[in-house]
Amino acid sequence: MSHHIKGQSRTQATLFPEALDDFVTEENPVLVIDTFVDSLDLASLGFEKVETKATGRPC
């Protein structure tokens, strides 16, 4: 059996811009939260499946 990741149709209309970051201003506090969460060592905090393959999918 072949497994693959299906992409979106080129004719698919989108509701949002390509990146949600386009909605976030430089002064938005969510950037501080994002930086904090990125700095956490999730594996040491007990989260499973933190390591990912090069594709971003769980190992």
N, C-alpha and C positions, 0 to 999 in steps of 0.2 A: 504494500500500500504506500502510495506517495503522499507525503505531507508537504504542504507549502503554505505560504502566507499570501493571501489574496490582497492585492492592492485596490485602490479606488479607481473607478472609471475616470478617464480624462474629461468626460462630459458632466461629471458630478458637480453640482453647484454646492458651494460651502456657505455656511451661515457666518462664520468667523474669518478673520484674516488668517494668513498662513501661520502666524505665531500669536499665541495669547499674550505674549510679552508686549505686543503692540498696544494693548489696552492699559498697561501699567506705566504710570508716570515715574520719573526718577525720585520723586518725593514720597511715593507710596510706601507705607510701612510693611507691606507684604514682602518687599525686597529684603528687609532685615530678617523676617521670619524665614524666608527661603535660604538665606545665607546661613542662619543658625541650623536649620534642619540639614543642610548639606554638610555641615561640619560634624554632625553626630556620627559616631561609630555604631551603626545599627546592629551589626553582628554582636558586639560586646554588650549591647542592651537586650539581647535575647531574640531579636527578630530573625526569622528563618528566610532562606532563599534571597539573601541580600546580594550574593555574588551572581553576576549575570554573564551570559555568553557575549561575544562581540556584537550579536544582533540585538542585545538588550533583553532577551528572553531569559527566564530562570535556568540555572544549570541543572 
